[in-house]
């Protein structure tokens, strides 16, 4: 049997060499594709579980909002208004009574720079029922006021510290500043009272 092969029109290709070179690469790419598809499917299933959990939590929030609205409507009834107002008044008194001047001054002493002193201190409850302190301090330089604000920011007892206003004192060597911050007492202090 005679085979006529015209190498000019059909060049000789060694298929074994081609598959030995490229087969391993194609196999690795296929394996990588399968692994990535596995991760994608696992992420999709995990995201589905997360979506279900979020839907359940949103339903719980809606239920609690509905319960709150019913309770609010009950308190708004004419027969219950006096009880509601009285309880709010008493809760406000209890909250004011629980304010410890001694603890506030101890916490201020820890953050106050040496060249500053407090002239006045006024605590007030803000809209979130947090104690907001507004204090006037007197010192030699503005940098001492800024240092006080930085120390208050680093303390766990003062949040949102800011230098509200500053003026020159009666003599040119002193600076008067108003500093505002939310006071957060220790949880152990609240329980102990």
N, CA and C atoms as an extended XYZ file, in Angstrom:
579
Properties=species:S:1:pos:R:3:atomname:S:1:resname:S:1:resid:I:1 pbc="F F F"
N         0.826       -1.150        0.000 N   UNK     1
C         0.000        0.000        0.000 CA  UNK     1
C         0.888        1.235        0.000 C   UNK     1
N         0.501        2.111       -0.848 N   UNK     2
C         1.331        3.280       -1.025 CA  UNK     2
C         0.548        4.504       -0.566 C   UNK     2
N         1.181        5.368        0.277 N   UNK     3
C         0.550        6.607        0.764 CA  UNK     3
C         1.216        7.774        0.075 C   UNK     3
N         0.401        8.595       -0.507 N   UNK     4
C         0.924        9.805       -1.112 CA  UNK     4
C         0.610       10.985       -0.180 C   UNK     4
N         1.598       11.579        0.349 N   UNK     5
C         1.416       12.733        1.233 CA  UNK     5
C         2.135       13.910        0.589 C   UNK     5
N         1.386       14.929        0.335 N   UNK     6
C         1.951       16.141       -0.220 CA  UNK     6
C         2.183       17.104        0.934 C   UNK     6
N         3.426       17.245        1.364 N   UNK     7
C         3.765       18.097        2.500 CA  UNK     7
C         3.659       19.577        2.161 C   UNK     7
N         3.574       19.902        0.916 N   UNK     8
C         3.461       21.305        0.547 CA  UNK     8
C         2.055       21.831        0.853 C   UNK     8
N         1.036       21.039        0.660 N   UNK     9
C        -0.329       21.497        0.921 CA  UNK     9
C        -0.791       21.139        2.327 C   UNK     9
N        -0.284       20.071        2.912 N   UNK    10
C        -0.652       19.668        4.271 CA  UNK    10
C         0.621       19.428        5.050 C   UNK    10
N         1.047       20.426        5.810 N   UNK    11
C         2.285       20.225        6.573 CA  UNK    11
C         2.100       19.162        7.652 C   UNK    11
N         3.154       18.514        7.948 N   UNK    12
C         3.121       17.450        8.941 CA  UNK    12
C         2.958       18.062       10.343 C   UNK    12
N         2.003       17.548       11.132 N   UNK    13
C         1.796       17.995       12.506 CA  UNK    13
C         1.914       16.794       13.413 C   UNK    13
N         2.647       17.013       14.470 N   UNK    14
C         2.799       15.955       15.461 CA  UNK    14
C         1.773       16.217       16.564 C   UNK    14
N         0.658       15.510       16.534 N   UNK    15
C        -0.430       15.720       17.486 CA  UNK    15
C         0.012       15.387       18.909 C   UNK    15
N         0.842       14.395       19.051 N   UNK    16
C         1.304       14.025       20.382 CA  UNK    16
C         2.092       15.163       21.022 C   UNK    16
N         2.928       15.825       20.302 N   UNK    17
C         3.703       16.952       20.833 CA  UNK    17
C         2.779       18.118       21.182 C   UNK    17
N         1.765       18.379       20.328 N   UNK    18
C         0.810       19.458       20.597 CA  UNK    18
C         0.082       19.205       21.928 C   UNK    18
N        -0.459       17.990       22.115 N   UNK    19
C        -1.208       17.699       23.337 CA  UNK    19
C        -0.300       17.630       24.561 C   UNK    19
N         0.943       17.233       24.374 N   UNK    20
C         1.853       17.206       25.521 CA  UNK    20
C         2.201       18.630       25.964 C   UNK    20
N         2.246       19.554       25.017 N   UNK    21
C         2.551       20.947       25.375 CA  UNK    21
C         1.327       21.659       25.940 C   UNK    21
N         0.227       21.560       25.238 N   UNK    22
C        -0.953       22.353       25.572 CA  UNK    22
C        -1.986       21.614       26.410 C   UNK    22
N        -1.928       20.335       26.453 N   UNK    23
C        -2.929       19.564       27.192 CA  UNK    23
C        -2.904       19.847       28.685 C   UNK    23
N        -1.709       19.936       29.258 N   UNK    24
C        -1.587       20.217       30.684 CA  UNK    24
C        -2.141       21.603       31.002 C   UNK    24
N        -1.826       22.583       30.155 N   UNK    25
C        -2.340       23.945       30.372 CA  UNK    25
C        -3.853       24.007       30.271 C   UNK    25
N        -4.406       23.324       29.247 N   UNK    26
C        -5.864       23.307       29.071 CA  UNK    26
C        -6.516       22.593       30.255 C   UNK    26
N        -5.918       21.508       30.728 N   UNK    27
C        -6.452       20.781       31.889 CA  UNK    27
C        -6.446       21.641       33.146 C   UNK    27
N        -5.332       22.365       33.366 N   UNK    28
C        -5.251       23.255       34.537 CA  UNK    28
C        -6.269       24.388       34.449 C   UNK    28
N        -6.447       24.956       33.253 N   UNK    29
C        -7.465       26.002       33.084 CA  UNK    29
C        -8.868       25.457       33.334 C   UNK    29
N        -9.126       24.235       32.885 N   UNK    30
C       -10.425       23.608       33.148 CA  UNK    30
C       -10.650       23.391       34.638 C   UNK    30
N        -9.605       22.924       35.332 N   UNK    31
C        -9.698       22.716       36.773 CA  UNK    31
C        -9.915       24.039       37.506 C   UNK    31
N        -9.180       25.082       37.094 N   UNK    32
C        -9.350       26.405       37.687 CA  UNK    32
C       -10.768       26.924       37.457 C   UNK    32
N       -11.306       26.693       36.259 N   UNK    33
C       -12.682       27.108       35.946 CA  UNK    33
C       -13.672       26.401       36.858 C   UNK    33
N       -13.475       25.114       37.085 N   UNK    34
C       -14.374       24.377       37.974 CA  UNK    34
C       -14.292       24.889       39.411 C   UNK    34
N       -13.086       25.178       39.873 N   UNK    35
C       -12.917       25.701       41.230 CA  UNK    35
C       -13.596       27.059       41.372 C   UNK    35
N       -13.390       27.947       40.387 N   UNK    36
C       -14.019       29.260       40.440 CA  UNK    36
C       -15.542       29.158       40.357 C   UNK    36
N       -16.036       28.234       39.569 N   UNK    37
C       -17.483       28.025       39.498 CA  UNK    37
C       -18.015       27.524       40.840 C   UNK    37
N       -17.248       26.684       41.509 N   UNK    38
C       -17.646       26.198       42.841 CA  UNK    38
C       -17.733       27.346       43.837 C   UNK    38
N       -16.715       28.240       43.809 N   UNK    39
C       -16.744       29.407       44.697 CA  UNK    39
C       -17.935       30.310       44.384 C   UNK    39
N       -18.212       30.518       43.100 N   UNK    40
C       -19.345       31.369       42.705 CA  UNK    40
C       -20.664       30.777       43.178 C   UNK    40
N       -20.838       29.470       43.026 N   UNK    41
C       -22.080       28.824       43.461 CA  UNK    41
C       -22.199       28.895       44.981 C   UNK    41
N       -21.096       28.642       45.677 N   UNK    42
C       -21.119       28.729       47.139 CA  UNK    42
C       -21.448       30.142       47.598 C   UNK    42
N       -20.884       31.156       46.946 N   UNK    43
C       -21.202       32.544       47.272 CA  UNK    43
C       -22.660       32.871       47.005 C   UNK    43
N       -23.199       32.331       45.911 N   UNK    44
C       -24.598       32.584       45.582 CA  UNK    44
C       -25.523       31.964       46.629 C   UNK    44
N       -25.198       30.739       47.069 N   UNK    45
C       -26.004       30.086       48.106 CA  UNK    45
C       -25.885       30.854       49.421 C   UNK    45
N       -24.677       31.282       49.755 N   UNK    46
C       -24.467       32.051       50.980 CA  UNK    46
C       -25.221       33.380       50.922 C   UNK    46
N       -25.188       34.031       49.774 N   UNK    47
C       -25.908       35.298       49.623 CA  UNK    47
C       -27.413       35.074       49.746 C   UNK    47
N       -27.881       33.947       49.273 N   UNK    48
C       -29.319       33.632       49.390 CA  UNK    48
C       -29.698       33.473       50.857 C   UNK    48
N       -28.844       32.782       51.618 N   UNK    49
C       -29.102       32.647       53.058 CA  UNK    49
C       -29.081       34.015       53.736 C   UNK    49
N       -28.125       34.868       53.347 N   UNK    50
C       -28.052       36.214       53.916 CA  UNK    50
C       -29.294       37.022       53.568 C   UNK    50
N       -29.761       36.911       52.331 N   UNK    51
C       -30.983       37.621       51.940 CA  UNK    51
C       -32.176       37.148       52.764 C   UNK    51
N       -32.266       35.846       53.012 N   UNK    52
C       -33.348       35.317       53.837 CA  UNK    52
C       -33.248       35.836       55.271 C   UNK    52
N       -32.018       35.859       55.817 N   UNK    53
C       -31.825       36.366       57.183 CA  UNK    53
C       -32.187       37.853       57.258 C   UNK    53
N       -31.805       38.621       56.244 N   UNK    54
C       -32.136       40.046       56.215 CA  UNK    54
C       -33.648       40.237       56.141 C   UNK    54
N       -34.307       39.423       55.335 N   UNK    55
C       -35.767       39.521       55.225 CA  UNK    55
C       -36.427       39.210       56.567 C   UNK    55
N       -35.916       38.200       57.291 N   UNK    56
C       -36.468       37.879       58.607 CA  UNK    56
C       -36.249       39.022       59.586 C   UNK    56
N       -35.051       39.604       59.574 N   UNK    57
C       -34.770       40.725       60.475 CA  UNK    57
C       -35.634       41.938       60.132 C   UNK    57
N       -35.833       42.197       58.846 N   UNK    58
C       -36.696       43.312       58.459 CA  UNK    58
C       -38.126       43.056       58.903 C   UNK    58
N       -38.565       41.806       58.850 N   UNK    59
C       -39.908       41.472       59.326 CA  UNK    59
C       -40.011       41.690       60.830 C   UNK    59
N       -38.965       41.297       61.567 N   UNK    60
C       -38.959       41.520       63.015 CA  UNK    60
C       -38.990       43.008       63.335 C   UNK    60
N       -38.230       43.802       62.576 N   UNK    61
C       -38.230       45.249       62.784 CA  UNK    61
C       -39.616       45.820       62.506 C   UNK    61
N       -40.252       45.356       61.434 N   UNK    62
C       -41.600       45.834       61.109 CA  UNK    62
C       -42.584       45.450       62.215 C   UNK    62
N       -42.451       44.229       62.755 N   UNK    63
C       -43.325       43.807       63.855 CA  UNK    63
C       -43.121       44.681       65.091 C   UNK    63
N       -41.850       44.967       65.416 N   UNK    64
C       -41.557       45.811       66.586 CA  UNK    64
C       -42.047       47.241       66.363 C   UNK    64
N       -41.903       47.749       65.136 N   UNK    65
C       -42.421       49.092       64.837 CA  UNK    65
C       -43.934       49.129       64.985 C   UNK    65
N       -44.597       48.079       64.542 N   UNK    66
C       -46.052       47.996       64.684 CA  UNK    66
C       -46.441       47.942       66.157 C   UNK    66
N       -45.708       47.146       66.928 N   UNK    67
C       -45.969       47.052       68.367 CA  UNK    67
C       -45.734       48.393       69.049 C   UNK    67
N       -44.676       49.100       68.638 N   UNK    68
C       -44.384       50.418       69.204 CA  UNK    68
C       -45.489       51.413       68.856 C   UNK    68
N       -45.972       51.362       67.621 N   UNK    69
C       -47.039       52.273       67.209 CA  UNK    69
C       -48.310       52.003       68.010 C   UNK    69
N       -48.618       50.727       68.265 N   UNK    70
C       -49.792       50.394       69.073 CA  UNK    70
C       -49.629       50.904       70.503 C   UNK    70
N       -48.433       50.709       71.058 N   UNK    71
C       -48.184       51.186       72.425 CA  UNK    71
C       -48.263       52.706       72.490 C   UNK    71
N       -47.723       53.371       71.469 N   UNK    72
C       -47.779       54.829       71.416 CA  UNK    72
C       -49.228       55.309       71.314 C   UNK    72
N       -50.033       54.623       70.495 N   UNK    73
C       -51.450       54.980       70.360 CA  UNK    73
C       -52.178       54.759       71.682 C   UNK    73
N       -51.828       53.685       72.397 N   UNK    74
C       -52.434       53.429       73.703 CA  UNK    74
C       -52.086       54.535       74.686 C   UNK    74
N       -50.821       54.978       74.672 N   UNK    75
C       -50.403       56.051       75.577 CA  UNK    75
C       -51.011       57.399       75.201 C   UNK    75
N       -51.342       57.577       73.934 N   UNK    76
C       -51.922       58.837       73.472 CA  UNK    76
C       -53.405       58.962       73.813 C   UNK    76
N       -54.011       57.869       74.239 N   UNK    77
C       -55.422       57.938       74.608 CA  UNK    77
C       -55.596       58.908       75.769 C   UNK    77
N       -56.734       59.598       75.781 N   UNK    78
C       -56.977       60.637       76.788 CA  UNK    78
C       -56.877       60.088       78.213 C   UNK    78
N       -57.331       58.852       78.415 N   UNK    79
C       -57.314       58.276       79.765 CA  UNK    79
C       -55.891       57.974       80.241 C   UNK    79
N       -54.957       57.809       79.313 N   UNK    80
C       -53.596       57.413       79.678 CA  UNK    80
C       -52.589       58.559       79.619 C   UNK    80
N       -52.973       59.710       79.129 N   UNK    81
C       -52.014       60.812       78.972 CA  UNK    81
C       -51.412       61.262       80.290 C   UNK    81
N       -52.209       61.348       81.312 N   UNK    82
C       -51.676       61.829       82.597 CA  UNK    82
C       -50.647       60.844       83.154 C   UNK    82
N       -50.916       59.550       83.007 N   UNK    83
C       -49.960       58.538       83.476 CA  UNK    83
C       -48.665       58.618       82.669 C   UNK    83
N       -48.795       58.781       81.348 N   UNK    84
C       -47.604       58.902       80.491 CA  UNK    84
C       -46.783       60.125       80.870 C   UNK    84
N       -47.445       61.274       81.028 N   UNK    85
C       -46.732       62.504       81.381 CA  UNK    85
C       -46.056       62.389       82.737 C   UNK    85
N       -46.753       61.770       83.682 N   UNK    86
C       -46.179       61.604       85.014 CA  UNK    86
C       -44.966       60.684       84.968 C   UNK    86
N       -45.050       59.584       84.196 N   UNK    87
C       -43.907       58.666       84.118 CA  UNK    87
C       -42.719       59.330       83.420 C   UNK    87
N       -42.987       60.135       82.372 N   UNK    88
C       -41.891       60.849       81.710 CA  UNK    88
C       -41.242       61.847       82.661 C   UNK    88
N       -42.046       62.536       83.442 N   UNK    89
C       -41.519       63.498       84.409 CA  UNK    89
C       -40.658       62.787       85.447 C   UNK    89
N       -41.172       61.668       85.997 N   UNK    90
C       -40.416       60.934       87.014 CA  UNK    90
C       -39.144       60.329       86.437 C   UNK    90
N       -39.202       59.808       85.215 N   UNK    91
C       -37.994       59.268       84.578 CA  UNK    91
C       -36.948       60.361       84.378 C   UNK    91
N       -37.398       61.552       84.000 N   UNK    92
C       -36.466       62.676       83.860 CA  UNK    92
C       -35.826       63.049       85.181 C   UNK    92
N       -36.622       63.053       86.252 N   UNK    93
C       -36.067       63.352       87.583 CA  UNK    93
C       -35.044       62.302       88.010 C   UNK    93
N       -35.375       61.040       87.753 N   UNK    94
C       -34.441       59.958       88.113 CA  UNK    94
C       -33.143       60.102       87.329 C   UNK    94
N       -33.250       60.442       86.053 N   UNK    95
C       -32.047       60.594       85.235 CA  UNK    95
C       -31.201       61.775       85.725 C   UNK    95
N       -31.850       62.872       86.086 N   UNK    96
C       -31.086       64.022       86.602 CA  UNK    96
C       -30.450       63.697       87.936 C   UNK    96
N       -31.166       62.949       88.782 N   UNK    97
C       -30.651       62.597       90.098 CA  UNK    97
C       -29.460       61.644       89.988 C   UNK    97
N       -29.439       60.827       88.953 N   UNK    98
C       -28.353       59.862       88.808 CA  UNK    98
C       -27.056       60.504       88.330 C   UNK    98
N       -27.104       61.786       87.952 N   UNK    99
C       -25.909       62.489       87.492 CA  UNK    99
C       -24.977       62.718       88.680 C   UNK    99
N       -23.755       62.240       88.579 N   UNK   100
C       -22.787       62.353       89.667 CA  UNK   100
C       -21.770       63.455       89.366 C   UNK   100
N       -21.894       64.566       90.102 N   UNK   101
C       -20.946       65.679       89.924 CA  UNK   101
C       -19.531       65.233       90.287 C   UNK   101
N       -19.417       64.431       91.334 N   UNK   102
C       -18.098       63.970       91.770 CA  UNK   102
C       -17.411       63.177       90.667 C   UNK   102
N       -18.158       62.255       90.020 N   UNK   103
C       -17.586       61.426       88.959 CA  UNK   103
C       -17.179       62.286       87.768 C   UNK   103
N       -18.011       63.293       87.434 N   UNK   104
C       -17.688       64.172       86.303 CA  UNK   104
C       -16.392       64.929       86.573 C   UNK   104
N       -16.256       65.480       87.787 N   UNK   105
C       -15.034       66.229       88.095 CA  UNK   105
C       -13.812       65.317       88.150 C   UNK   105
N       -13.982       64.075       88.610 N   UNK   106
C       -12.857       63.131       88.588 CA  UNK   106
C       -12.428       62.838       87.151 C   UNK   106
N       -13.408       62.618       86.272 N   UNK   107
C       -13.090       62.327       84.875 CA  UNK   107
C       -12.498       63.547       84.170 C   UNK   107
N       -12.982       64.739       84.498 N   UNK   108
C       -12.414       65.964       83.923 CA  UNK   108
C       -10.986       66.181       84.409 C   UNK   108
N       -10.731       65.852       85.663 N   UNK   109
C        -9.391       66.034       86.219 CA  UNK   109
C        -8.359       65.195       85.464 C   UNK   109
N        -8.793       64.033       84.969 N   UNK   110
C        -7.877       63.156       84.230 CA  UNK   110
C        -7.483       63.731       82.875 C   UNK   110
N        -8.366       64.524       82.261 N   UNK   111
C        -8.088       65.021       80.908 CA  UNK   111
C        -7.683       66.490       80.878 C   UNK   111
N        -7.851       67.205       81.978 N   UNK   112
C        -7.592       68.643       81.996 CA  UNK   112
C        -6.085       68.934       82.015 C   UNK   112
N        -5.595       69.752       81.065 N   UNK   113
C        -4.189       70.164       81.101 CA  UNK   113
C        -3.920       71.047       82.325 C   UNK   113
N        -2.668       71.107       82.734 N   UNK   114
C        -2.298       71.832       83.960 CA  UNK   114
C        -2.581       73.325       83.893 C   UNK   114
N        -2.451       73.931       82.719 N   UNK   115
C        -2.590       75.380       82.627 CA  UNK   115
C        -4.016       75.833       82.297 C   UNK   115
N        -5.017       74.967       82.510 N   UNK   116
C        -6.423       75.318       82.311 CA  UNK   116
C        -7.193       75.111       83.601 C   UNK   116
N        -8.262       75.887       83.776 N   UNK   117
C        -9.177       75.602       84.877 CA  UNK   117
C       -10.612       75.894       84.441 C   UNK   117
N       -11.549       75.144       85.029 N   UNK   118
C       -12.961       75.244       84.665 CA  UNK   118
C       -13.584       76.409       85.424 C   UNK   118
N       -14.284       77.286       84.681 N   UNK   119
C       -14.973       78.419       85.285 CA  UNK   119
C       -16.437       78.064       85.544 C   UNK   119
N       -17.068       77.402       84.582 N   UNK   120
C       -18.456       76.966       84.767 CA  UNK   120
C       -18.677       75.651       84.034 C   UNK   120
N       -19.656       74.891       84.535 N   UNK   121
C       -19.978       73.592       83.958 CA  UNK   121
C       -21.493       73.434       84.009 C   UNK   121
N       -22.082       73.158       82.839 N   UNK   122
C       -23.543       73.036       82.769 CA  UNK   122
C       -23.907       71.736       82.051 C   UNK   122
N       -24.493       70.773       82.787 N   UNK   123
C       -24.965       69.540       82.137 CA  UNK   123
C       -26.416       69.715       81.670 C   UNK   123
N       -26.731       69.154       80.505 N   UNK   124
C       -28.092       69.168       79.975 CA  UNK   124
C       -28.342       67.855       79.256 C   UNK   124
N       -29.607       67.431       79.226 N   UNK   125
C       -29.986       66.247       78.464 CA  UNK   125
C       -30.295       66.669       77.039 C   UNK   125
N       -29.710       65.969       76.060 N   UNK   126
C       -30.012       66.276       74.655 CA  UNK   126
C       -31.178       65.409       74.181 C   UNK   126
N       -31.477       65.440       72.890 N   UNK   127
C       -32.630       64.721       72.343 CA  UNK   127
C       -32.510       63.213       72.515 C   UNK   127
N       -31.296       62.690       72.575 N   UNK   128
C       -31.082       61.248       72.721 CA  UNK   128
C       -30.962       60.846       74.191 C   UNK   128
N       -31.355       61.729       75.110 N   UNK   129
C       -31.254       61.500       76.557 CA  UNK   129
C       -29.819       61.229       77.003 C   UNK   129
N       -28.873       61.888       76.376 N   UNK   130
C       -27.476       61.815       76.783 CA  UNK   130
C       -27.128       63.104       77.515 C   UNK   130
N       -26.223       63.001       78.474 N   UNK   131
C       -25.807       64.182       79.223 CA  UNK   131
C       -24.763       64.930       78.401 C   UNK   131
N       -25.108       66.148       78.023 N   UNK   132
C       -24.185       66.977       77.251 CA  UNK   132
C       -23.632       68.060       78.180 C   UNK   132
N       -22.320       68.086       78.281 N   UNK   133
C       -21.651       69.069       79.144 CA  UNK   133
C       -21.218       70.262       78.314 C   UNK   133
N       -21.515       71.446       78.838 N   UNK   134
C       -20.986       72.671       78.240 CA  UNK   134
C       -20.199       73.369       79.329 C   UNK   134
N       -18.915       73.542       79.091 N   UNK   135
C       -18.068       74.128       80.124 CA  UNK   135
C       -17.261       75.295       79.581 C   UNK   135
N       -17.051       76.259       80.444 N   UNK   136
C       -16.173       77.379       80.117 CA  UNK   136
C       -14.867       77.144       80.844 C   UNK   136
N       -13.783       77.247       80.103 N   UNK   137
C       -12.457       77.053       80.670 CA  UNK   137
C       -11.607       78.273       80.368 C   UNK   137
N       -10.681       78.554       81.277 N   UNK   138
C        -9.768       79.683       81.113 CA  UNK   138
C        -8.351       79.142       81.143 C   UNK   138
N        -7.530       79.658       80.237 N   UNK   139
C        -6.141       79.240       80.184 CA  UNK   139
C        -5.255       80.308       79.592 C   UNK   139
N        -3.976       79.982       79.500 N   UNK   140
C        -2.997       80.948       78.999 CA  UNK   140
C        -2.994       81.017       77.473 C   UNK   140
N        -3.173       79.859       76.812 N   UNK   141
C        -3.043       79.824       75.358 CA  UNK   141
C        -4.179       79.037       74.727 C   UNK   141
N        -4.364       79.275       73.447 N   UNK   142
C        -5.367       78.522       72.690 CA  UNK   142
C        -4.939       77.068       72.537 C   UNK   142
N        -3.650       76.816       72.460 N   UNK   143
C        -3.168       75.442       72.289 CA  UNK   143
C        -3.562       74.559       73.471 C   UNK   143
N        -3.679       75.142       74.660 N   UNK   144
C        -4.138       74.366       75.821 CA  UNK   144
C        -5.593       73.946       75.645 C   UNK   144
N        -6.401       74.824       75.038 N   UNK   145
C        -7.810       74.487       74.772 CA  UNK   145
C        -7.891       73.325       73.764 C   UNK   145
N        -7.075       73.414       72.725 N   UNK   146
C        -7.057       72.363       71.706 CA  UNK   146
C        -6.577       71.048       72.320 C   UNK   146
N        -5.583       71.132       73.200 N   UNK   147
C        -5.092       69.927       73.876 CA  UNK   147
C        -6.197       69.297       74.733 C   UNK   147
N        -6.998       70.125       75.399 N   UNK   148
C        -8.110       69.609       76.196 CA  UNK   148
C        -9.092       68.856       75.312 C   UNK   148
N        -9.442       69.420       74.162 N   UNK   149
C       -10.378       68.762       73.256 CA  UNK   149
C        -9.801       67.434       72.772 C   UNK   149
N        -8.501       67.401       72.445 N   UNK   150
C        -7.869       66.156       71.991 CA  UNK   150
C        -7.867       65.108       73.108 C   UNK   150
N        -7.589       65.526       74.326 N   UNK   151
C        -7.598       64.573       75.439 CA  UNK   151
C        -9.008       64.045       75.697 C   UNK   151
N       -10.000       64.911       75.562 N   UNK   152
C       -11.388       64.479       75.757 CA  UNK   152
C       -11.797       63.484       74.673 C   UNK   152
N       -11.330       63.709       73.449 N   UNK   153
C       -11.632       62.773       72.360 CA  UNK   153
C       -11.010       61.408       72.625 C   UNK   153
N        -9.864       61.385       73.281 N   UNK   154
C        -9.195       60.123       73.591 CA  UNK   154
C        -9.764       59.415       74.811 C   UNK   154
N       -10.604       60.094       75.577 N   UNK   155
C       -11.178       59.508       76.778 CA  UNK   155
C       -12.447       58.728       76.440 C   UNK   155
N       -12.718       57.676       77.205 N   UNK   156
C       -13.940       56.904       76.978 CA  UNK   156
C       -15.156       57.578       77.604 C   UNK   156
N       -14.951       58.612       78.405 N   UNK   157
C       -16.053       59.282       79.094 CA  UNK   157
C       -16.606       60.486       78.343 C   UNK   157
N       -15.906       60.969       77.334 N   UNK   158
C       -16.354       62.152       76.605 CA  UNK   158
C       -16.404       61.831       75.115 C   UNK   158
N       -17.541       62.161       74.482 N   UNK   159
C       -17.703       61.913       73.050 CA  UNK   159
C       -18.110       63.210       72.364 C   UNK   159
N       -17.694       63.352       71.124 N   UNK   160
C       -18.090       64.520       70.331 CA  UNK   160
C       -17.569       65.824       70.903 C   UNK   160
N       -16.381       65.805       71.454 N   UNK   161
C       -15.809       67.017       72.047 CA  UNK   161
C       -15.516       68.038       70.966 C   UNK   161
N       -15.863       69.287       71.258 N   UNK   162
C       -15.565       70.341       70.294 CA  UNK   162
C       -15.397       71.674       70.999 C   UNK   162
N       -14.551       72.484       70.407 N   UNK   163
C       -14.310       73.845       70.887 CA  UNK   163
C       -15.365       74.725       70.233 C   UNK   163
N       -16.349       75.168       71.013 N   UNK   164
C       -17.492       75.884       70.467 CA  UNK   164
C       -17.175       77.353       70.239 C   UNK   164
N       -16.552       77.977       71.224 N   UNK   165
C       -16.303       79.424       71.144 CA  UNK   165
C       -15.060       79.752       71.950 C   UNK   165
N       -14.364       80.779       71.514 N   UNK   166
C       -13.216       81.248       72.284 CA  UNK   166
C       -13.121       82.760       72.181 C   UNK   166
N       -12.743       83.380       73.281 N   UNK   167
C       -12.593       84.842       73.331 CA  UNK   167
C       -11.341       85.183       74.124 C   UNK   167
N       -10.881       86.402       73.926 N   UNK   168
C        -9.734       86.903       74.671 CA  UNK   168
C       -10.223       87.342       76.047 C   UNK   168
N        -9.478       87.022       77.082 N   UNK   169
C        -9.856       87.382       78.442 CA  UNK   169
C        -9.687       88.872       78.686 C   UNK   169
N       -10.025       89.297       79.918 N   UNK   170
C        -9.906       90.720       80.274 CA  UNK   170
C        -8.465       91.196       80.136 C   UNK   170
N        -7.541       90.362       80.584 N   UNK   171
C        -6.143       90.698       80.313 CA  UNK   171
C        -5.706       89.923       79.076 C   UNK   171
N        -4.770       90.447       78.375 N   UNK   172
C        -4.371       89.865       77.089 CA  UNK   172
C        -3.701       88.505       77.237 C   UNK   172
N        -3.339       88.112       78.455 N   UNK   173
C        -2.614       86.860       78.651 CA  UNK   173
C        -3.531       85.654       78.821 C   UNK   173
N        -4.846       85.857       78.865 N   UNK   174
C        -5.733       84.712       79.093 CA  UNK   174
C        -6.715       84.522       77.933 C   UNK   174
N        -7.131       83.268       77.764 N   UNK   175
C        -8.101       82.902       76.733 CA  UNK   175
C        -9.261       82.187       77.429 C   UNK   175
N       -10.497       82.570       77.075 N   UNK   176
C       -11.694       81.923       77.618 CA  UNK   176
C       -12.342       81.149       76.475 C   UNK   176
N       -12.652       79.873       76.738 N   UNK   177
C       -13.235       79.040       75.689 CA  UNK   177
C       -14.431       78.272       76.230 C   UNK   177
N       -15.354       77.977       75.321 N   UNK   178
C       -16.494       77.122       75.642 CA  UNK   178
C       -16.277       75.794       74.932 C   UNK   178
N       -16.295       74.714       75.701 N   UNK   179
C       -16.073       73.369       75.178 CA  UNK   179
C       -17.333       72.555       75.442 C   UNK   179
N       -17.759       71.809       74.432 N   UNK   180
C       -18.959       70.983       74.536 CA  UNK   180
C       -18.592       69.533       74.282 C   UNK   180
N       -19.226       68.626       75.052 N   UNK   181
C       -18.991       67.182       74.877 CA  UNK   181
C       -20.135       66.408       75.495 C   UNK   181
N       -20.364       65.212       74.999 N   UNK   182
C       -21.342       64.289       75.583 CA  UNK   182
C       -20.616       63.465       76.630 C   UNK   182
N       -21.181       63.430       77.848 N   UNK   183
C       -20.552       62.692       78.946 CA  UNK   183
C       -21.132       61.289       79.015 C   UNK   183
N       -20.239       60.288       79.063 N   UNK   184
C       -20.642       58.882       79.140 CA  UNK   184
C       -20.044       58.303       80.415 C   UNK   184
N       -20.866       58.134       81.472 N   UNK   185
C       -20.324       57.544       82.704 CA  UNK   185
C       -20.072       56.056       82.522 C   UNK   185
N       -19.309       55.476       83.450 N   UNK   186
C       -19.059       54.034       83.414 CA  UNK   186
C       -20.354       53.279       83.649 C   UNK   186
N       -20.478       52.128       83.020 N   UNK   187
C       -21.666       51.289       83.227 CA  UNK   187
C       -21.700       50.783       84.655 C   UNK   187
N       -20.545       50.525       85.252 N   UNK   188
C       -20.491       50.058       86.642 CA  UNK   188
C       -21.006       51.133       87.591 C   UNK   188
N       -20.774       52.409       87.251 N   UNK   189
C       -21.268       53.508       88.079 CA  UNK   189
C       -22.785       53.547       88.080 C   UNK   189
N       -23.393       53.305       86.903 N   UNK   190
C       -24.846       53.334       86.804 CA  UNK   190
C       -25.481       52.190       87.583 C   UNK   190
N       -24.846       51.011       87.534 N   UNK   191
C       -25.404       49.849       88.219 CA  UNK   191
C       -25.289       50.015       89.726 C   UNK   191
N       -24.193       50.625       90.176 N   UNK   192
C       -23.950       50.781       91.606 CA  UNK   192
C       -24.910       51.729       92.283 C   UNK   192
N       -25.607       52.571       91.521 N   UNK   193
C       -26.472       53.572       92.141 CA  UNK   193
C       -27.837       53.034       92.434 C   UNK   193
